[in-house]
Amino acid sequence: MPSILDRLLLLPSALLALSVQCALAGPLENRDTNNTVIAAPIAFAPDQSWDGIDGSWSSFTVRIGTPAQYIRTFVSFASWQTLAVLPQGCQAASDYNSCAGTRGYIFNESASTTFQNIGLYAWGIEENLGLPGNAIYGYDTVGLGGAGGSGPTLANTTVGGFAVDDFYLGIFGINPKPTNFTSFDGPSPSFMTQLKEQKYISSVSASYTAGAPYRFSGVLASLTLGGYDSTKFVENAVEFEFAADNSRDIVVGVQSINTPSVNSSNPVATELLPGAIYMYVDSTVPQIWLPLEACKVFEYEFGLVYDNTTDLYLVNDTLHQSLLQKNASITFSLAQSTTGGNTVEITLPYAAFDLTASPPYQGLTNQTRYFPLRRAANDTQYTIGRTFLQEAYLTVDWEAQRFNVSQVVWDQGAQSKLVAIPPFTGQSTTTTTNQASSSGLSGGAIGGIVAGVVAILALLALLLFWYLHRKHQAARAKAAQMEKLGEVERNSDLSAADANARGREQNVFIKAELEGSMPVAAADTESEHRRLLSSNGSGAPATPGTIGAPSSLNYFPNRGSSAYSPSTPTPGEGTQSSSHSDSNGTYQTHSTMLSPLSPSNASEADSKERQIYEMAGDMPTIKEKDGRALSEKEAMARRERIYNGVDSPPRSAVALDEPSAEQPRERRTVNPEEVVMTDRLAPPENDSLVRHRAFSFEELRTQGTKTEGTSTNASSDDLYSAK
């Protein structure tokens, strides 16, 4: 069975797997659970003709009604309907057939068996530009492509027929907004929405460039539904978001419009836009609508002349030759906002502005060249029209509400490479016209994995801390247990070698006083207070403060040994240590030793008293002659001899220095001459303090080795020798 620690160590791997699963859960959930293949985008092929009375534009043919009527149209990102010219649009023309041909042919709703009339309604587009209109609306069948075209055909599509001249050709609206005729409760889906619902395309998106008749022998327009053509543009990293106004959603920030300087001594480009503005990108109209201040700069720079009758900048032959010779280009710098951020530059040659208008456009009676610049009355008219889209490639994803504008690539031999834009799943996607869906982990997945790794590292750190803490606690508990059991281990079962080793340990324990002795008054805060254990203490080995007697006399160092240990006595040390050595090795005397023989003592040790042993490694057993303590009489005699100068009275039957006849064994006596007299210790200079030692074994003991400058009475060892 694995231990708890083993199971905890397996937790980081489980957390890593969980973090990766959480990180990838979002991307995995976005995939089609039915494994449906994403529909390929539709490349809507343009006609092989150039149409329009406001310039030459590449058009697209749609099939309307049953039987099909073929109508040429211009692409509109603003309109959400399919619009065609009614017969009324050419009713006043001198040549109906010629008018019908120039207007992209006529849609006769009464000739269609599938047309369901709804009524006459205003179409609601370009009204801000002063181009109102209305149409007869109904539901009918609409298909992509001309005769023999293989494009999809959708029934019940919203179709409108108009007759006004402001929009001369039909309009193919690709905006996905629905049409509301009576109320918002029953909207009619747009053509683009139906394409996706019927799975012709994967998303409601489209890409478009207007084509350029001045490039090569004429480059036709390109329209891709549900994706884009990756060979048509220069990639860039600028992605635009929709504006808040859904009637003007494809809005860009135009930070500058400039043209190269014609003055070689001053190569700085000439700024044509006095201040940055927001402009609506609209393929429905051909012109570029700018503020009056910007139009004035254009007039000065290019010599344009404004015609108040037509509201156009008409170009005569002289100006036309001058502009051709100048061949100036104009560059638009676009960004999400009017300041800062990533920008994309779209450059248009003068040929893109060299347009020809025909009657009845703007009331003209003759064909004339004009410069497609219009004066905007206010900021609601700031519009970038079809002229700009000759050199720009526009991709719009209405589901994600994002779009991209890129410079067109002019490669006549390039083969189309269509890329589908996947459906929007509620999360932001980085797929734009300049980026195909990339492989690898998303930013959310990487962030989730990083978070999981950080969590694992934090868990490992906690486990390591817990392990070290437990180990430290166990070590402390073991040390405490060893400390408690240390004294028990120093009993009579220890060998002499173990006893000597343990006697050298540096542990110092507080000692109890001798029974009946008085406490020692401390004379200095640095003095040590060591007291002998009381003879009345418990003899139990496990009782704190007690210890058993050594098993042999070899428990302490031999008297003849010069080696020093903490248990080796030094001269002058007795029941209380009254001196210690300072850092210079000299003794510092702190207090007068209290003698057990002083009158203040209630009792003193005699031969009947049990021997007292210090803690191991501290002081040796007090040994008198023959291993016994002095009797009371011997002690009294010694005091008389030492302090009063009087010899002891005649010995009784028991002599002190010779064996008695009554004694069965030889008794050893103490030679008075060999008794160590307690002289004045060598105190520091000017120190008059005198210490008296009661016994010769009260030797001074230092912490390490014998202190230099101290003397040990050599005859003190003779006190323990046999006579």
Residue pairs with C-beta under 8 A, 6 or more apart in sequence:
2 10
5 467
8 463
9 463
11 459
12 456
12 459
12 460
15 452
15 455
15 456
15 459
16 452
16 453
16 456
18 452
19 448
19 449
19 451
19 452
19 453
19 455
19 456
20 448
20 449
20 452
22 448
22 452
23 441
23 444
23 445
23 446
23 447
23 448
23 449
23 451
23 452
24 441
24 445
24 448
26 427
26 442
26 444
26 445
27 441
27 442
27 444
27 445
30 425
30 427
32 38
38 202
38 420
38 422
38 423
39 199
39 200
39 201
39 202
39 226
39 420
40 226
40 227
40 418
40 420
41 201
41 202
41 224
41 225
41 226
41 227
41 228
41 418
41 419
41 420
41 421
42 144
42 151
42 152
42 195
42 200
42 201
42 224
42 225
42 226
43 222
43 223
43 224
43 229
43 416
43 418
44 60
44 144
44 145
44 151
44 223
44 224
44 225
45 60
45 145
45 149
46 58
46 59
46 60
46 211
46 220
46 221
46 222
46 223
47 58
47 59
47 60
47 61
47 72
47 146
47 220
48 220
49 58
49 59
49 72
50 56
50 57
50 58
50 59
50 213
50 218
51 57
51 59
51 72
51 74
51 102
51 104
51 169
52 59
52 74
52 168
52 169
52 286
53 102
53 168
53 357
53 358
53 359
53 360
53 361
54 168
54 286
54 287
54 355
54 357
54 361
54 372
55 286
55 355
55 356
55 357
55 372
55 386
55 387
56 213
56 355
56 356
57 74
57 210
57 211
57 221
57 286
57 386
58 210
58 211
58 213
58 220
58 221
59 72
59 73
59 74
59 104
59 169
59 221
60 72
60 73
60 74
60 75
60 144
60 172
60 221
60 223
61 70
61 71
61 72
61 73
61 145
61 146
61 149
62 70
62 71
62 73
62 82
62 142
62 143
62 144
62 145
62 170
62 172
63 69
63 70
63 71
63 141
63 142
63 143
63 144
63 145
63 146
63 149
63 153
64 71
64 82
64 84
64 107
64 112
64 140
64 141
64 142
64 159
65 107
65 109
65 111
65 112
65 113
65 114
65 115
65 140
65 141
65 159
66 112
66 113
66 114
66 140
66 141
67 111
67 112
68 141
68 143
69 84
69 105
69 106
69 107
69 108
69 111
69 112
70 105
70 146
70 147
71 84
71 85
71 104
71 105
71 106
71 107
71 170
72 104
72 105
72 169
72 170
73 82
73 83
73 84
73 104
73 169
73 170
73 171
73 172
74 169
74 170
74 171
74 172
74 283
74 284
74 386
75 172
75 174
75 208
75 210
75 221
75 223
75 283
76 125
76 171
76 172
76 173
76 174
76 175
76 282
76 283
76 284
77 174
77 175
77 206
77 208
77 250
77 281
77 282
77 283
77 284
77 394
77 396
78 125
78 126
78 173
78 175
78 247
78 282
78 283
78 284
79 123
79 125
79 171
79 173
79 174
79 175
79 284
80 158
80 173
80 175
80 176
80 177
80 178
80 179
80 190
80 192
81 123
81 137
81 158
81 159
81 160
81 171
81 173
81 179
81 190
81 191
82 142
82 157
82 158
82 159
82 160
82 170
82 171
82 172
82 173
82 191
83 123
83 135
83 159
83 160
83 161
83 162
83 167
83 170
83 171
83 173
84 104
84 106
84 107
84 159
84 160
84 161
84 162
84 170
85 100
85 103
85 104
85 105
85 106
85 107
85 161
85 162
85 163
85 168
85 169
85 170
86 106
86 107
86 108
86 109
86 136
86 161
86 162
86 163
87 106
87 108
88 163
89 99
89 103
89 106
89 162
89 163
89 164
89 165
90 96
90 99
90 100
90 103
90 106
91 163
93 99
100 106
102 168
103 168
103 169
103 170
104 169
104 170
107 159
107 161
107 170
109 115
109 117
109 136
109 138
109 140
109 159
109 161
112 140
112 141
114 140
114 141
114 155
115 138
115 139
115 140
115 159
116 138
116 139
116 140
116 156
117 136
117 137
117 138
118 137
118 138
118 139
118 181
119 136
119 137
119 181
120 134
120 135
120 136
120 137
121 134
121 135
121 137
121 160
121 181
122 132
122 133
122 134
123 133
123 134
123 135
123 160
123 162
125 133
125 284
126 132
126 133
126 166
126 282
126 284
126 285
128 380
128 381
129 285
129 289
129 381
129 383
131 166
131 167
131 285
133 162
133 164
133 166
133 167
134 162
134 164
135 160
135 161
135 162
136 160
136 161
136 162
137 158
137 159
137 160
137 179
137 181
138 159
139 156
139 157
139 158
139 159
139 188
140 156
140 157
140 159
141 153
141 154
141 155
141 156
141 157
142 153
142 154
142 157
142 159
142 191
143 149
143 151
143 152
143 153
143 154
144 151
144 152
144 153
145 151
152 195
152 198
152 200
154 191
154 194
154 195
154 198
157 191
157 194
158 179
158 188
158 190
158 191
165 360
165 361
167 284
168 361
171 284
173 190
173 191
174 191
174 192
174 206
174 223
174 225
175 190
175 192
175 398
176 190
176 192
176 193
176 204
176 398
177 190
177 246
178 187
178 188
178 189
178 190
178 193
179 187
179 188
179 190
180 186
180 187
180 188
181 188
189 197
192 201
192 204
192 206
192 225
192 398
193 204
195 201
195 204
195 225
195 226
196 202
196 203
196 204
196 226
196 423
200 225
200 226
201 225
201 226
201 227
201 420
202 226
202 227
202 420
202 421
202 422
202 423
203 226
203 227
203 397
203 399
203 420
203 421
203 422
203 423
203 424
204 226
204 397
204 398
204 399
205 225
205 226
205 227
205 228
205 395
205 396
205 397
205 398
205 399
205 421
206 223
206 224
206 225
206 226
206 395
206 396
207 222
207 223
207 224
207 227
207 228
207 229
207 232
207 393
207 394
207 395
207 396
207 433
208 221
208 222
208 223
208 224
208 283
208 389
208 393
208 394
208 395
209 221
209 222
209 232
209 233
209 389
209 390
209 392
209 393
209 394
209 408
210 221
210 283
210 386
210 387
210 389
210 390
211 218
211 219
211 220
211 221
211 222
211 390
212 218
212 219
212 351
212 352
212 390
212 391
212 408
213 219
214 349
214 351
214 352
214 354
215 410
216 410
216 412
219 410
219 412
222 229
222 232
222 393
224 418
226 420
226 421
227 418
227 419
227 420
227 421
228 393
228 395
228 418
228 419
228 421
228 433
229 416
229 417
229 418
229 419
230 417
230 418
230 419
230 433
230 436
231 409
231 411
231 414
231 415
231 416
231 417
232 393
232 408
232 409
232 414
232 416
233 393
233 406
233 407
233 408
233 409
233 433
233 434
234 406
234 407
234 408
234 409
234 434
235 406
235 433
235 434
235 435
236 342
236 344
236 404
236 406
236 407
236 434
237 342
237 434
238 334
238 335
238 336
238 342
238 343
238 344
238 404
238 405
239 402
239 403
239 404
239 430
239 432
240 250
240 251
240 252
240 336
240 402
240 403
240 404
240 405
241 336
241 401
241 402
242 249
242 250
242 251
242 401
242 402
242 403
243 249
243 250
243 251
243 278
245 251
248 280
248 380
249 401
250 280
250 281
250 282
250 394
250 396
250 403
251 278
251 279
251 280
251 281
252 278
252 279
252 281
252 334
252 335
252 336
252 384
252 405
253 276
253 277
253 278
253 334
253 335
253 336
253 337
253 338
253 339
253 341
254 273
254 276
254 277
254 278
254 279
254 332
254 333
254 334
254 338
254 384
255 276
255 333
255 334
255 335
255 338
255 339
255 343
256 271
256 273
256 276
256 331
256 332
256 333
257 271
257 272
257 273
257 290
257 294
257 330
257 331
257 332
257 333
258 269
258 270
258 271
258 272
258 273
258 330
258 331
258 333
259 269
259 270
259 272
259 301
259 328
259 329
259 330
259 331
260 267
260 269
260 270
260 328
260 329
261 267
261 268
261 269
261 270
262 326
262 328
269 331
270 301
271 297
272 294
272 297
272 298
272 301
272 330
273 290
273 294
273 297
274 291
274 293
274 294
274 297
275 293
276 338
276 339
277 290
277 291
277 338
277 379
277 382
278 338
278 379
278 382
279 289
279 382
279 383
279 384
280 382
280 383
280 384
281 383
281 384
281 388
281 389
281 394
281 403
281 405
282 383
282 384
282 385
283 385
283 386
283 389
283 394
284 385
284 386
285 383
285 385
285 386
286 355
286 372
286 385
286 386
286 387
287 372
287 373
287 374
287 383
287 385
287 387
288 372
288 373
288 374
288 383
288 384
288 385
288 387
288 388
289 374
289 375
289 376
289 381
289 382
289 383
289 385
290 298
290 373
290 374
290 375
290 376
290 382
291 376
291 382
292 375
292 376
295 306
295 373
295 375
298 304
298 313
298 371
298 373
299 305
299 306
299 313
301 328
302 323
302 326
302 328
302 371
303 319
303 322
303 323
304 313
304 315
304 319
304 371
304 373
305 313
305 314
305 319
306 312
306 313
306 375
307 313
307 314
309 363
310 362
310 363
310 364
311 362
311 374
311 375
312 357
312 362
312 370
312 371
312 374
313 370
313 371
313 373
314 368
314 369
314 370
314 371
315 323
315 354
315 368
315 369
315 370
315 371
316 369
320 354
320 369
323 350
323 354
324 350
324 354
326 350
327 349
327 350
328 350
329 347
329 348
329 349
329 350
330 347
330 348
330 350
330 353
331 345
331 346
331 347
331 348
332 345
332 346
332 347
332 348
332 384
332 388
333 343
333 344
333 345
334 343
334 344
334 345
334 346
334 405
335 341
335 342
335 343
335 344
336 342
344 405
344 406
344 407
345 407
346 388
346 391
346 392
346 405
346 406
346 407
347 391
347 407
348 387
348 388
348 390
348 391
349 391
352 387
352 390
352 391
353 371
353 372
353 373
353 387
354 369
355 369
355 370
355 371
355 372
355 387
356 367
356 368
356 369
356 370
357 364
357 367
357 368
357 369
357 370
358 364
358 367
359 365
359 366
359 367
372 385
372 387
374 381
376 382
376 383
390 408
391 407
391 408
392 405
392 406
392 407
392 408
393 405
393 406
393 407
393 408
393 433
394 403
394 404
394 405
395 403
395 404
395 406
395 421
395 432
395 433
396 402
396 403
397 403
397 421
397 424
397 431
397 432
399 423
399 424
400 424
400 428
400 429
402 432
404 432
404 433
404 434
406 433
406 434
419 436
421 431
422 429
422 431
422 437
430 438
431 437
441 449
486 507
487 541
487 544
487 547
487 615
487 616
488 541
488 542
489 502
490 499
490 502
490 547
490 615
490 616
490 617
491 541
491 547
491 548
491 551
492 548
492 549
492 550
492 551
493 551
494 502
494 551
496 552
496 554
496 555
499 550
499 554
499 555
499 616
500 555
500 557
500 565
502 616
502 617
503 555
503 556
503 557
503 565
503 566
503 567
503 616
503 617
504 565
504 566
504 567
504 617
505 566
505 617
506 566
507 617
508 530
508 618
509 545
509 615
509 618
510 529
510 530
510 531
511 530
511 531
511 532
511 533
511 614
511 615
511 618
512 531
512 532
512 533
512 534
512 537
512 545
513 519
513 531
513 532
513 534
513 575
514 531
514 532
514 534
514 535
514 575
514 596
514 605
514 612
515 534
515 535
515 536
515 603
516 601
516 602
516 603
516 604
517 575
517 594
517 596
517 601
518 594
518 600
518 601
520 529
520 531
520 576
520 591
520 594
521 591
522 529
522 590
522 591
523 590
523 591
524 590
524 591
526 580
526 590
527 577
527 578
527 580
527 590
527 591
528 577
528 580
529 576
530 576
530 577
530 618
531 575
531 576
532 575
532 612
532 614
532 619
533 545
533 546
533 547
533 612
533 613
533 614
533 615
534 612
535 609
535 610
535 612
537 543
537 545
537 546
538 545
538 546
539 546
539 548
540 546
541 547
541 548
547 613
547 614
547 615
547 616
548 613
549 611
549 613
549 621
550 556
550 613
550 616
550 621
555 616
556 567
556 568
556 620
556 621
557 563
557 565
557 567
557 568
559 717
559 720
560 717
564 704
564 705
564 706
565 617
566 617
566 618
566 703
567 616
567 617
567 618
567 619
567 620
568 701
569 619
569 620
569 697
569 699
569 701
570 699
570 700
570 701
570 702
570 706
570 710
570 712
571 698
571 699
571 700
571 710
571 711
571 712
571 713
571 716
572 579
572 681
572 691
572 693
572 698
572 699
572 700
573 619
573 698
573 699
573 700
573 701
574 593
574 693
574 694
574 695
574 697
574 698
575 593
575 594
575 596
575 698
576 591
576 593
576 594
577 701
578 589
578 590
578 591
578 592
578 593
578 691
579 587
579 588
579 589
579 590
579 681
579 700
580 587
580 588
580 590
580 702
580 703
581 587
581 588
581 702
581 703
581 707
582 588
585 707
585 708
585 709
586 684
586 707
586 709
587 681
587 682
587 683
587 700
587 707
587 709
587 710
588 684
589 681
589 683
589 684
589 687
589 689
589 691
592 689
592 690
592 691
592 692
593 691
593 692
593 693
593 694
593 698
594 600
595 601
595 692
595 693
595 694
596 604
596 605
596 694
597 604
597 635
597 639
597 694
604 635
605 629
606 629
606 631
606 632
607 628
607 629
607 630
607 631
609 629
611 621
611 622
611 629
612 622
613 621
614 620
614 621
622 629
622 695
622 697
623 697
623 720
624 630
624 719
624 720
625 668
625 669
625 670
625 719
625 720
626 667
626 668
626 722
630 638
630 670
634 656
634 670
636 648
637 648
637 649
637 656
638 670
638 672
638 675
640 646
640 647
640 648
641 647
641 648
641 672
642 675
642 677
648 656
653 660
653 662
654 660
654 662
654 663
654 667
655 667
655 669
656 669
656 670
657 669
657 670
657 671
657 723
658 667
658 669
659 665
659 666
659 667
660 667
668 722
668 723
669 723
670 719
671 723
674 715
674 718
674 719
675 696
675 719
676 693
676 696
676 713
676 715
676 716
676 719
678 691
678 692
678 693
678 694
680 690
680 691
681 690
681 691
681 700
682 709
682 710
682 711
683 689
696 713
696 716
696 719
697 716
697 719
699 712
699 716
700 707
700 710
706 712
